[in-house]
């Protein structure tokens, strides 16, 4: 959309279902889209044909995606209770060594957060916990009760690196 004149500039029409996420990658030259039809597409800016398409029969829906602070990785919250890490560079590929497990999201689109120094990854879950994984060894480092009900979102503070902000379905935002 060109917001100055309220007109469509370009349409990207390859997904067969609702589009969950749009995330810019590769210094904003490309963007990744994720749909409930269990596909991931990589698009070059201003070209309406995807140049990378990922759809495997064993893929689960991934309704939430976050790009890492260094721009090299995308964290996808998968509905099979794991976080899948894809390279945000070199044509988008799954890093099988970086799957993060140990939380239960039970169909919720829980947001993922990366620490500014790339030491940790955080996610909420269906039981109201904040889960913290060690990025280097991909093991669950810590988890604790953050909210009553679903802990739907979390983000690492960009300057105070020991602080995480969470949001929950209990109506609270916690630092």
N, C-alpha and C positions, 0 to 999 in steps of 0.2 A: 504494500500500500504506500502511496505517496500521501502523507498526511496533510500536506499543504493544499492539495486539490481533491482529496478524498477519492482517489482513483487507484484501481489495481494496476500495478506495474508488471508483475510477473506471477504466474500460477505454477505450482509444482504439484502435479496430479498423478502420482504413481502409487500411493498407498491405497489399500482397499478397505481400510477401516479408519476409525478415529485416530488422529495423531496425538500422542501423549506428550512428546517433548520435542523441542527444537533447541539445539546447542551449537554455538559457533565454535569452530576449531581451526587449527592451522593459521594462527594470527588473523582470524576472521575472514580468511579467504574461502572457507568451506563451512558447511553446517551439517550436523547429523540429526536425523529425525528417527523417532521410534514410534511404532504404531501397535495397537492392540491386535493387529493381524500377525504379530510376532515377527516383524521384520525391522531391520535397521537399514537405513539408506544414508549414503554420503553424497552430498550435493556440492557442486562448485557454485559459488555465488553468481547469480544472474544467468545461470544455465538451467533450464527446466527438466533436464534429464539426469537422473542419478548415475554416478559413475562407480558406485560400489553398492552392492545389495547383499545383505546377509539375512538368510532365513533358513534355519535348520529345523527338521521335524521335531527335534527334542528341545527346542527353545521354549522357554516360558515367557509370558509377558513381562516386560521391564518398564514399569510406569514412571520411573524416576531416574534421572541421570545428572551427574555433576562432573564438571571438568576440574582437574587438579590445578593448583596454583601455578605450577610450572608449565601448564598447557600441554603436557605430554600424555596424560592419561584421562580416560573417561571411566567413571564408576557408575555402573548400571545396577540398580536395585532389582533383583530378579525375584519373581513370585515363587521360586522354589527355595526361598530362604537363604540366598547367598548373594553376595555382591560380586559381579563379574567386572573385570578390569580389561578394557580395550585400549590399545594404543590410539592416541588422537592424532598421530602422525603416521606417515608411510602407509596410507590407504586403509587404515582402520582394521586392526586384527586383534583377536582375543589373546590375552596373556594368560595361558593356562596355569602358570605358576603363581598367579596373584588372586585366586578365588578366595573370598573371605566368607567364612561360615561361622555359625554359632548363635544366630538370632532367629526369631520367629516373627515374620511380618504378617502372616495370615491374610494376604490379599490387600494390605494397605500400601500406599505409595510413599513409603518412608524415605525422607530425604537423606542423602549422604553428604558428609563433609570431609575435606582433607585438611590436615594441619598445614599451616603456612610453610613449614620446613619439610613437609612430606614425610614426617616420621610416623604419623598416625592417620587412620581413617575412622570416622565415627558414623553411627547410624542409630536412629531410634528403632523401636519395634512395637509389636501389638500389645505387649505386656507393660508398656510404659518405661522400659529401660533405655538407657544410653549405653551403647556398645562401642568399645574402643579397641581397634585392631592395631597391632604393630605392623607398619607397612613393609618393613624389610623382611620379616620372617612370616608374615601373613597369618599370625596367630592372634586369637582373641586375647587382648592384654588385660582388659577390665570391663566390667559391666555393673551398673547400679541403677536402682529405681529412680527415675527422673520425674515421672508423671503418674497420676491416677488415670488409667485408660491408655490409649495409644499415644506413644511419643512419635509424632508424625514428622518432625523436622529438627535438624540440628545444623549448626554452622560454627566453624572455628573462628574465633576472633582474630583478625588479621595482624594485630599488633601486640596484644596481650596473649602470648602464645600458650599460656596455661589455662585459658578460659574458652568455654564452649557455651553457646546459647542454644537452648532447646525450646521447642514449642509442642504443646500437647492438646489432645482433644478435651482436656479438662479446663481449657480456656486460659491456661497460664503460659507465660514465657519466662524461662528461668535462665539466669546467668550462672 
